[in-house]
Amino acid sequence: MERRHNAAAPHQIALQPLGLRVPQSLAVIDIDGIPSAALAQPPLTTVVRDIDTIARGLARRIAHTLDGKTGRR
């Protein structure tokens, strides 16, 4: 389920008075993997973060720190 609308759109509009255009001048990337990114004009690059994997890794690192271990595992 999409939690929000394309939050990048206002940023793309705000760049116009500066003479900057997306994608000609710079790229705008969304990090929430929203499905509507493909409908934006121009289409928005989006990245999907695997929150479950990130959370498990963080929990492991915290547990290792509490156990007195260091480094990545």
PDB file of N, CA, C and O in Angstrom:
ATOM      1  N   MET A   1       0.838  -1.175   0.000  1.00  0.00           N
ATOM      2  CA  MET A   1       0.000   0.000   0.000  1.00  0.00           C
ATOM      3  C   MET A   1       0.887   1.244   0.000  1.00  0.00           C
ATOM      4  O   MET A   1       1.893   1.309   0.706  1.00  0.00           O
ATOM      5  N   GLU A   2       0.505   2.190  -0.777  1.00  0.00           N
ATOM      6  CA  GLU A   2       1.247   3.438  -0.888  1.00  0.00           C
ATOM      7  C   GLU A   2       0.876   4.347   0.273  1.00  0.00           C
ATOM      8  O   GLU A   2      -0.303   4.615   0.502  1.00  0.00           O
ATOM      9  N   ARG A   3       1.868   4.820   1.001  1.00  0.00           N
ATOM     10  CA  ARG A   3       1.610   5.628   2.185  1.00  0.00           C
ATOM     11  C   ARG A   3       1.458   7.106   1.878  1.00  0.00           C
ATOM     12  O   ARG A   3       0.873   7.841   2.673  1.00  0.00           O
ATOM     13  N   ARG A   4       1.966   7.552   0.755  1.00  0.00           N
ATOM     14  CA  ARG A   4       1.922   8.971   0.441  1.00  0.00           C
ATOM     15  C   ARG A   4       1.931   9.166  -1.053  1.00  0.00           C
ATOM     16  O   ARG A   4       2.211   8.241  -1.817  1.00  0.00           O
ATOM     17  N   HIS A   5       1.624  10.370  -1.458  1.00  0.00           N
ATOM     18  CA  HIS A   5       1.711  10.694  -2.870  1.00  0.00           C
ATOM     19  C   HIS A   5       3.163  11.009  -3.205  1.00  0.00           C
ATOM     20  O   HIS A   5       4.031  10.981  -2.333  1.00  0.00           O
ATOM     21  N   ASN A   6       3.410  11.301  -4.436  1.00  0.00           N
ATOM     22  CA  ASN A   6       4.761  11.595  -4.900  1.00  0.00           C
ATOM     23  C   ASN A   6       5.299  12.853  -4.215  1.00  0.00           C
ATOM     24  O   ASN A   6       5.002  13.968  -4.646  1.00  0.00           O
ATOM     25  N   ALA A   7       6.080  12.682  -3.164  1.00  0.00           N
ATOM     26  CA  ALA A   7       6.637  13.810  -2.424  1.00  0.00           C
ATOM     27  C   ALA A   7       7.748  14.499  -3.204  1.00  0.00           C
ATOM     28  O   ALA A   7       8.147  15.611  -2.857  1.00  0.00           O
ATOM     29  N   ALA A   8       8.251  13.860  -4.248  1.00  0.00           N
ATOM     30  CA  ALA A   8       9.319  14.461  -5.044  1.00  0.00           C
ATOM     31  C   ALA A   8       8.795  15.555  -5.967  1.00  0.00           C
ATOM     32  O   ALA A   8       9.550  16.444  -6.361  1.00  0.00           O
ATOM     33  N   ALA A   9       7.516  15.500  -6.314  1.00  0.00           N
ATOM     34  CA  ALA A   9       6.947  16.460  -7.266  1.00  0.00           C
ATOM     35  C   ALA A   9       7.155  17.917  -6.839  1.00  0.00           C
ATOM     36  O   ALA A   9       7.581  18.725  -7.665  1.00  0.00           O
ATOM     37  N   PRO A  10       6.874  18.283  -5.593  1.00  0.00           N
ATOM     38  CA  PRO A  10       7.110  19.686  -5.205  1.00  0.00           C
ATOM     39  C   PRO A  10       8.566  20.105  -5.361  1.00  0.00           C
ATOM     40  O   PRO A  10       8.851  21.258  -5.684  1.00  0.00           O
ATOM     41  N   HIS A  11       9.477  19.182  -5.136  1.00  0.00           N
ATOM     42  CA  HIS A  11      10.893  19.495  -5.292  1.00  0.00           C
ATOM     43  C   HIS A  11      11.231  19.727  -6.759  1.00  0.00           C
ATOM     44  O   HIS A  11      12.005  20.623  -7.096  1.00  0.00           O
ATOM     45  N   GLN A  12      10.647  18.917  -7.616  1.00  0.00           N
ATOM     46  CA  GLN A  12      10.887  19.087  -9.045  1.00  0.00           C
ATOM     47  C   GLN A  12      10.362  20.446  -9.511  1.00  0.00           C
ATOM     48  O   GLN A  12      11.008  21.116 -10.316  1.00  0.00           O
ATOM     49  N   ILE A  13       9.224  20.844  -9.021  1.00  0.00           N
ATOM     50  CA  ILE A  13       8.642  22.142  -9.377  1.00  0.00           C
ATOM     51  C   ILE A  13       9.494  23.278  -8.825  1.00  0.00           C
ATOM     52  O   ILE A  13       9.705  24.277  -9.512  1.00  0.00           O
ATOM     53  N   ALA A  14       9.986  23.141  -7.600  1.00  0.00           N
ATOM     54  CA  ALA A  14      10.797  24.185  -6.964  1.00  0.00           C
ATOM     55  C   ALA A  14      12.115  24.416  -7.700  1.00  0.00           C
ATOM     56  O   ALA A  14      12.688  25.502  -7.609  1.00  0.00           O
ATOM     57  N   LEU A  15      12.597  23.426  -8.419  1.00  0.00           N
ATOM     58  CA  LEU A  15      13.858  23.560  -9.154  1.00  0.00           C
ATOM     59  C   LEU A  15      13.710  24.396 -10.424  1.00  0.00           C
ATOM     60  O   LEU A  15      14.688  24.964 -10.911  1.00  0.00           O
ATOM     61  N   GLN A  16      12.509  24.472 -10.952  1.00  0.00           N
ATOM     62  CA  GLN A  16      12.285  25.158 -12.227  1.00  0.00           C
ATOM     63  C   GLN A  16      12.718  26.625 -12.215  1.00  0.00           C
ATOM     64  O   GLN A  16      13.391  27.043 -13.158  1.00  0.00           O
ATOM     65  N   PRO A  17      12.370  27.441 -11.197  1.00  0.00           N
ATOM     66  CA  PRO A  17      12.808  28.846 -11.207  1.00  0.00           C
ATOM     67  C   PRO A  17      14.329  29.000 -11.157  1.00  0.00           C
ATOM     68  O   PRO A  17      14.863  30.054 -11.504  1.00  0.00           O
ATOM     69  N   LEU A  18      15.015  27.955 -10.728  1.00  0.00           N
ATOM     70  CA  LEU A  18      16.478  27.988 -10.664  1.00  0.00           C
ATOM     71  C   LEU A  18      17.105  27.600 -11.997  1.00  0.00           C
ATOM     72  O   LEU A  18      18.327  27.591 -12.144  1.00  0.00           O
ATOM     73  N   GLY A  19      16.255  27.283 -12.959  1.00  0.00           N
ATOM     74  CA  GLY A  19      16.755  26.876 -14.269  1.00  0.00           C
ATOM     75  C   GLY A  19      17.191  25.426 -14.315  1.00  0.00           C
ATOM     76  O   GLY A  19      17.860  25.007 -15.259  1.00  0.00           O
ATOM     77  N   LEU A  20      16.816  24.650 -13.297  1.00  0.00           N
ATOM     78  CA  LEU A  20      17.182  23.238 -13.243  1.00  0.00           C
ATOM     79  C   LEU A  20      15.988  22.395 -13.659  1.00  0.00           C
ATOM     80  O   LEU A  20      14.856  22.656 -13.253  1.00  0.00           O
ATOM     81  N   ARG A  21      16.254  21.389 -14.468  1.00  0.00           N
ATOM     82  CA  ARG A  21      15.195  20.508 -14.940  1.00  0.00           C
ATOM     83  C   ARG A  21      15.560  19.063 -14.655  1.00  0.00           C
ATOM     84  O   ARG A  21      16.717  18.655 -14.759  1.00  0.00           O
ATOM     85  N   VAL A  22      14.546  18.309 -14.294  1.00  0.00           N
ATOM     86  CA  VAL A  22      14.709  16.879 -14.051  1.00  0.00           C
ATOM     87  C   VAL A  22      14.207  16.163 -15.297  1.00  0.00           C
ATOM     88  O   VAL A  22      13.082  16.445 -15.711  1.00  0.00           O
ATOM     89  N   PRO A  23      14.925  15.292 -15.902  1.00  0.00           N
ATOM     90  CA  PRO A  23      16.211  14.720 -15.544  1.00  0.00           C
ATOM     91  C   PRO A  23      17.398  15.374 -16.243  1.00  0.00           C
ATOM     92  O   PRO A  23      18.523  14.897 -16.094  1.00  0.00           O
ATOM     93  N   GLN A  24      17.187  16.450 -17.001  1.00  0.00           N
ATOM     94  CA  GLN A  24      18.282  17.056 -17.765  1.00  0.00           C
ATOM     95  C   GLN A  24      19.393  17.607 -16.868  1.00  0.00           C
ATOM     96  O   GLN A  24      20.572  17.443 -17.185  1.00  0.00           O
ATOM     97  N   SER A  25      19.040  18.253 -15.761  1.00  0.00           N
ATOM     98  CA  SER A  25      20.031  18.892 -14.897  1.00  0.00           C
ATOM     99  C   SER A  25      20.454  18.008 -13.728  1.00  0.00           C
ATOM    100  O   SER A  25      21.617  18.017 -13.324  1.00  0.00           O
ATOM    101  N   LEU A  26      19.515  17.255 -13.194  1.00  0.00           N
ATOM    102  CA  LEU A  26      19.811  16.392 -12.054  1.00  0.00           C
ATOM    103  C   LEU A  26      18.748  15.315 -11.937  1.00  0.00           C
ATOM    104  O   LEU A  26      17.705  15.381 -12.588  1.00  0.00           O
ATOM    105  N   ALA A  27      19.018  14.340 -11.115  1.00  0.00           N
ATOM    106  CA  ALA A  27      18.076  13.245 -10.905  1.00  0.00           C
ATOM    107  C   ALA A  27      17.434  13.388  -9.536  1.00  0.00           C
ATOM    108  O   ALA A  27      18.075  13.831  -8.583  1.00  0.00           O
ATOM    109  N   VAL A  28      16.175  13.013  -9.443  1.00  0.00           N
ATOM    110  CA  VAL A  28      15.461  12.958  -8.174  1.00  0.00           C
ATOM    111  C   VAL A  28      15.117  11.496  -7.947  1.00  0.00           C
ATOM    112  O   VAL A  28      14.554  10.832  -8.818  1.00  0.00           O
ATOM    113  N   ILE A  29      15.463  11.004  -6.762  1.00  0.00           N
ATOM    114  CA  ILE A  29      15.262   9.585  -6.450  1.00  0.00           C
ATOM    115  C   ILE A  29      14.413   9.458  -5.201  1.00  0.00           C
ATOM    116  O   ILE A  29      14.678  10.119  -4.197  1.00  0.00           O
ATOM    117  N   ASP A  30      13.410   8.624  -5.255  1.00  0.00           N
ATOM    118  CA  ASP A  30      12.542   8.333  -4.119  1.00  0.00           C
ATOM    119  C   ASP A  30      13.063   7.075  -3.439  1.00  0.00           C
ATOM    120  O   ASP A  30      13.546   6.168  -4.117  1.00  0.00           O
ATOM    121  N   ILE A  31      12.975   6.999  -2.118  1.00  0.00           N
ATOM    122  CA  ILE A  31      13.499   5.819  -1.422  1.00  0.00           C
ATOM    123  C   ILE A  31      12.410   4.963  -0.789  1.00  0.00           C
ATOM    124  O   ILE A  31      12.702   4.117   0.057  1.00  0.00           O
ATOM    125  N   ASP A  32      11.167   5.172  -1.188  1.00  0.00           N
ATOM    126  CA  ASP A  32      10.089   4.404  -0.589  1.00  0.00           C
ATOM    127  C   ASP A  32       9.470   3.364  -1.511  1.00  0.00           C
ATOM    128  O   ASP A  32       8.560   2.641  -1.105  1.00  0.00           O
ATOM    129  N   GLY A  33       9.953   3.279  -2.743  1.00  0.00           N
ATOM    130  CA  GLY A  33       9.432   2.275  -3.661  1.00  0.00           C
ATOM    131  C   GLY A  33       7.968   2.453  -3.994  1.00  0.00           C
ATOM    132  O   GLY A  33       7.248   1.467  -4.154  1.00  0.00           O
ATOM    133  N   ILE A  34       7.509   3.697  -4.103  1.00  0.00           N
ATOM    134  CA  ILE A  34       6.090   3.934  -4.356  1.00  0.00           C
ATOM    135  C   ILE A  34       5.721   3.572  -5.794  1.00  0.00           C
ATOM    136  O   ILE A  34       6.438   3.935  -6.727  1.00  0.00           O
ATOM    137  N   PRO A  35       4.614   2.863  -5.978  1.00  0.00           N
ATOM    138  CA  PRO A  35       4.214   2.452  -7.326  1.00  0.00           C
ATOM    139  C   PRO A  35       3.937   3.620  -8.271  1.00  0.00           C
ATOM    140  O   PRO A  35       4.157   3.501  -9.476  1.00  0.00           O
ATOM    141  N   SER A  36       3.461   4.742  -7.744  1.00  0.00           N
ATOM    142  CA  SER A  36       3.114   5.869  -8.609  1.00  0.00           C
ATOM    143  C   SER A  36       4.336   6.582  -9.170  1.00  0.00           C
ATOM    144  O   SER A  36       4.187   7.509  -9.966  1.00  0.00           O
ATOM    145  N   ALA A  37       5.535   6.177  -8.780  1.00  0.00           N
ATOM    146  CA  ALA A  37       6.751   6.819  -9.288  1.00  0.00           C
ATOM    147  C   ALA A  37       6.808   6.746 -10.812  1.00  0.00           C
ATOM    148  O   ALA A  37       7.296   7.670 -11.463  1.00  0.00           O
ATOM    149  N   ALA A  38       6.318   5.666 -11.369  1.00  0.00           N
ATOM    150  CA  ALA A  38       6.339   5.506 -12.829  1.00  0.00           C
ATOM    151  C   ALA A  38       5.360   6.451 -13.517  1.00  0.00           C
ATOM    152  O   ALA A  38       5.483   6.710 -14.715  1.00  0.00           O
ATOM    153  N   LEU A  39       4.394   6.962 -12.768  1.00  0.00           N
ATOM    154  CA  LEU A  39       3.391   7.861 -13.348  1.00  0.00           C
ATOM    155  C   LEU A  39       3.810   9.325 -13.273  1.00  0.00           C
ATOM    156  O   LEU A  39       3.202  10.176 -13.922  1.00  0.00           O
ATOM    157  N   ALA A  40       4.843   9.625 -12.487  1.00  0.00           N
ATOM    158  CA  ALA A  40       5.311  11.005 -12.350  1.00  0.00           C
ATOM    159  C   ALA A  40       5.868  11.480 -13.688  1.00  0.00           C
ATOM    160  O   ALA A  40       6.281  10.674 -14.521  1.00  0.00           O
ATOM    161  N   GLN A  41       5.873  12.775 -13.881  1.00  0.00           N
ATOM    162  CA  GLN A  41       6.465  13.342 -15.096  1.00  0.00           C
ATOM    163  C   GLN A  41       7.584  14.274 -14.717  1.00  0.00           C
ATOM    164  O   GLN A  41       7.320  15.322 -14.128  1.00  0.00           O
ATOM    165  N   PRO A  42       8.830  13.945 -15.027  1.00  0.00           N
ATOM    166  CA  PRO A  42       9.261  12.698 -15.660  1.00  0.00           C
ATOM    167  C   PRO A  42       9.174  11.534 -14.669  1.00  0.00           C
ATOM    168  O   PRO A  42       9.078  11.758 -13.462  1.00  0.00           O
ATOM    169  N   PRO A  43       9.207  10.289 -15.170  1.00  0.00           N
ATOM    170  CA  PRO A  43       9.156   9.141 -14.267  1.00  0.00           C
ATOM    171  C   PRO A  43      10.249   9.243 -13.209  1.00  0.00           C
ATOM    172  O   PRO A  43      11.372   9.658 -13.496  1.00  0.00           O
ATOM    173  N   LEU A  44       9.910   8.866 -12.006  1.00  0.00           N
ATOM    174  CA  LEU A  44      10.797   8.997 -10.859  1.00  0.00           C
ATOM    175  C   LEU A  44      11.504   7.672 -10.582  1.00  0.00           C
ATOM    176  O   LEU A  44      10.868   6.619 -10.519  1.00  0.00           O
ATOM    177  N   THR A  45      12.815   7.736 -10.419  1.00  0.00           N
ATOM    178  CA  THR A  45      13.563   6.552  -9.998  1.00  0.00           C
ATOM    179  C   THR A  45      13.214   6.296  -8.543  1.00  0.00           C
ATOM    180  O   THR A  45      13.193   7.226  -7.737  1.00  0.00           O
ATOM    181  N   THR A  46      12.944   5.059  -8.201  1.00  0.00           N
ATOM    182  CA  THR A  46      12.594   4.740  -6.818  1.00  0.00           C
ATOM    183  C   THR A  46      13.356   3.509  -6.353  1.00  0.00           C
ATOM    184  O   THR A  46      13.626   2.597  -7.134  1.00  0.00           O
ATOM    185  N   VAL A  47      13.692   3.496  -5.088  1.00  0.00           N
ATOM    186  CA  VAL A  47      14.457   2.412  -4.476  1.00  0.00           C
ATOM    187  C   VAL A  47      13.591   1.814  -3.372  1.00  0.00           C
ATOM    188  O   VAL A  47      12.981   2.543  -2.590  1.00  0.00           O
ATOM    189  N   VAL A  48      13.542   0.496  -3.312  1.00  0.00           N
ATOM    190  CA  VAL A  48      12.797  -0.181  -2.257  1.00  0.00           C
ATOM    191  C   VAL A  48      13.787  -0.632  -1.190  1.00  0.00           C
ATOM    192  O   VAL A  48      14.748  -1.349  -1.471  1.00  0.00           O
ATOM    193  N   ARG A  49      13.533  -0.201   0.027  1.00  0.00           N
ATOM    194  CA  ARG A  49      14.375  -0.623   1.147  1.00  0.00           C
ATOM    195  C   ARG A  49      13.744  -1.837   1.809  1.00  0.00           C
ATOM    196  O   ARG A  49      12.540  -1.856   2.065  1.00  0.00           O
ATOM    197  N   ASP A  50      14.552  -2.846   2.083  1.00  0.00           N
ATOM    198  CA  ASP A  50      14.061  -4.044   2.758  1.00  0.00           C
ATOM    199  C   ASP A  50      14.180  -3.810   4.263  1.00  0.00           C
ATOM    200  O   ASP A  50      15.184  -4.163   4.881  1.00  0.00           O
ATOM    201  N   ILE A  51      13.145  -3.212   4.837  1.00  0.00           N
ATOM    202  CA  ILE A  51      13.161  -2.817   6.241  1.00  0.00           C
ATOM    203  C   ILE A  51      13.355  -4.016   7.165  1.00  0.00           C
ATOM    204  O   ILE A  51      14.030  -3.897   8.187  1.00  0.00           O
ATOM    205  N   ASP A  52      12.776  -5.167   6.826  1.00  0.00           N
ATOM    206  CA  ASP A  52      12.934  -6.348   7.682  1.00  0.00           C
ATOM    207  C   ASP A  52      14.398  -6.770   7.774  1.00  0.00           C
ATOM    208  O   ASP A  52      14.892  -7.067   8.861  1.00  0.00           O
ATOM    209  N   THR A  53      15.086  -6.795   6.642  1.00  0.00           N
ATOM    210  CA  THR A  53      16.506  -7.173   6.633  1.00  0.00           C
ATOM    211  C   THR A  53      17.338  -6.139   7.380  1.00  0.00           C
ATOM    212  O   THR A  53      18.242  -6.493   8.137  1.00  0.00           O
ATOM    213  N   ILE A  54      17.038  -4.879   7.173  1.00  0.00           N
ATOM    214  CA  ILE A  54      17.768  -3.818   7.877  1.00  0.00           C
ATOM    215  C   ILE A  54      17.565  -3.956   9.391  1.00  0.00           C
ATOM    216  O   ILE A  54      18.522  -3.847  10.157  1.00  0.00           O
ATOM    217  N   ALA A  55      16.321  -4.195   9.820  1.00  0.00           N
ATOM    218  CA  ALA A  55      16.022  -4.324  11.252  1.00  0.00           C
ATOM    219  C   ALA A  55      16.717  -5.538  11.865  1.00  0.00           C
ATOM    220  O   ALA A  55      17.256  -5.455  12.969  1.00  0.00           O
ATOM    221  N   ARG A  56      16.707  -6.678  11.141  1.00  0.00           N
ATOM    222  CA  ARG A  56      17.394  -7.871  11.663  1.00  0.00           C
ATOM    223  C   ARG A  56      18.888  -7.621  11.820  1.00  0.00           C
ATOM    224  O   ARG A  56      19.482  -8.010  12.826  1.00  0.00           O
ATOM    225  N   GLY A  57      19.497  -6.974  10.832  1.00  0.00           N
ATOM    226  CA  GLY A  57      20.927  -6.671  10.919  1.00  0.00           C
ATOM    227  C   GLY A  57      21.242  -5.739  12.077  1.00  0.00           C
ATOM    228  O   GLY A  57      22.234  -5.924  12.781  1.00  0.00           O
ATOM    229  N   LEU A  58      20.398  -4.744  12.269  1.00  0.00           N
ATOM    230  CA  LEU A  58      20.590  -3.811  13.377  1.00  0.00           C
ATOM    231  C   LEU A  58      20.452  -4.531  14.717  1.00  0.00           C
ATOM    232  O   LEU A  58      21.246  -4.303  15.630  1.00  0.00           O
ATOM    233  N   ALA A  59      19.450  -5.394  14.835  1.00  0.00           N
ATOM    234  CA  ALA A  59      19.253  -6.143  16.073  1.00  0.00           C
ATOM    235  C   ALA A  59      20.463  -7.029  16.366  1.00  0.00           C
ATOM    236  O   ALA A  59      20.890  -7.135  17.516  1.00  0.00           O
ATOM    237  N   ARG A  60      21.017  -7.664  15.331  1.00  0.00           N
ATOM    238  CA  ARG A  60      22.218  -8.494  15.510  1.00  0.00           C
ATOM    239  C   ARG A  60      23.393  -7.659  16.002  1.00  0.00           C
ATOM    240  O   ARG A  60      24.116  -8.063  16.913  1.00  0.00           O
ATOM    241  N   ARG A  61      23.579  -6.484  15.387  1.00  0.00           N
ATOM    242  CA  ARG A  61      24.690  -5.623  15.790  1.00  0.00           C
ATOM    243  C   ARG A  61      24.539  -5.139  17.223  1.00  0.00           C
ATOM    244  O   ARG A  61      25.522  -5.058  17.960  1.00  0.00           O
ATOM    245  N   ILE A  62      23.314  -4.816  17.623  1.00  0.00           N
ATOM    246  CA  ILE A  62      23.072  -4.388  19.003  1.00  0.00           C
ATOM    247  C   ILE A  62      23.364  -5.543  19.960  1.00  0.00           C
ATOM    248  O   ILE A  62      24.011  -5.348  20.989  1.00  0.00           O
ATOM    249  N   ALA A  63      22.890  -6.741  19.623  1.00  0.00           N
ATOM    250  CA  ALA A  63      23.135  -7.909  20.472  1.00  0.00           C
ATOM    251  C   ALA A  63      24.626  -8.180  20.599  1.00  0.00           C
ATOM    252  O   ALA A  63      25.108  -8.479  21.692  1.00  0.00           O
ATOM    253  N   HIS A  64      25.364  -8.079  19.496  1.00  0.00           N
ATOM    254  CA  HIS A  64      26.814  -8.307  19.546  1.00  0.00           C
ATOM    255  C   HIS A  64      27.496  -7.245  20.396  1.00  0.00           C
ATOM    256  O   HIS A  64      28.427  -7.549  21.141  1.00  0.00           O
ATOM    257  N   THR A  65      27.044  -6.018  20.292  1.00  0.00           N
ATOM    258  CA  THR A  65      27.633  -4.947  21.097  1.00  0.00           C
ATOM    259  C   THR A  65      27.370  -5.199  22.576  1.00  0.00           C
ATOM    260  O   THR A  65      28.268  -5.037  23.403  1.00  0.00           O
ATOM    261  N   LEU A  66      26.163  -5.589  22.909  1.00  0.00           N
ATOM    262  CA  LEU A  66      25.827  -5.874  24.303  1.00  0.00           C
ATOM    263  C   LEU A  66      26.600  -7.082  24.838  1.00  0.00           C
ATOM    264  O   LEU A  66      26.873  -7.167  26.035  1.00  0.00           O
ATOM    265  N   ASP A  67      26.950  -8.017  23.945  1.00  0.00           N
ATOM    266  CA  ASP A  67      27.729  -9.204  24.329  1.00  0.00           C
ATOM    267  C   ASP A  67      29.224  -8.913  24.363  1.00  0.00           C
ATOM    268  O   ASP A  67      30.020  -9.785  24.712  1.00  0.00           O
ATOM    269  N   GLY A  68      29.612  -7.682  24.000  1.00  0.00           N
ATOM    270  CA  GLY A  68      31.020  -7.311  24.026  1.00  0.00           C
ATOM    271  C   GLY A  68      31.757  -7.678  22.751  1.00  0.00           C
ATOM    272  O   GLY A  68      32.985  -7.600  22.712  1.00  0.00           O
ATOM    273  N   LYS A  69      31.046  -8.075  21.714  1.00  0.00           N
ATOM    274  CA  LYS A  69      31.665  -8.416  20.450  1.00  0.00           C
ATOM    275  C   LYS A  69      31.709  -7.148  19.583  1.00  0.00           C
ATOM    276  O   LYS A  69      30.876  -6.254  19.733  1.00  0.00           O
ATOM    277  N   THR A  70      32.679  -7.087  18.686  1.00  0.00           N
ATOM    278  CA  THR A  70      32.766  -5.934  17.781  1.00  0.00           C
ATOM    279  C   THR A  70      32.823  -6.424  16.344  1.00  0.00           C
ATOM    280  O   THR A  70      33.041  -7.609  16.089  1.00  0.00           O
ATOM    281  N   GLY A  71      32.630  -5.520  15.425  1.00  0.00           N
ATOM    282  CA  GLY A  71      32.714  -5.865  14.011  1.00  0.00           C
ATOM    283  C   GLY A  71      31.389  -6.346  13.469  1.00  0.00           C
ATOM    284  O   GLY A  71      30.441  -6.608  14.210  1.00  0.00           O
ATOM    285  N   ARG A  72      31.351  -6.457  12.141  1.00  0.00           N
ATOM    286  CA  ARG A  72      30.126  -6.903  11.482  1.00  0.00           C
ATOM    287  C   ARG A  72      30.066  -8.413  11.463  1.00  0.00           C
ATOM    288  O   ARG A  72      31.093  -9.085  11.365  1.00  0.00           O
ATOM    289  N   ARG A  73      28.876  -8.937  11.557  1.00  0.00           N
ATOM    290  CA  ARG A  73      28.679 -10.387  11.538  1.00  0.00           C
ATOM    291  C   ARG A  73      27.640 -10.742  10.521  1.00  0.00           C
ATOM    292  O   ARG A  73      27.324 -11.918  10.347  1.00  0.00           O
TER     293      ARG A  73
END
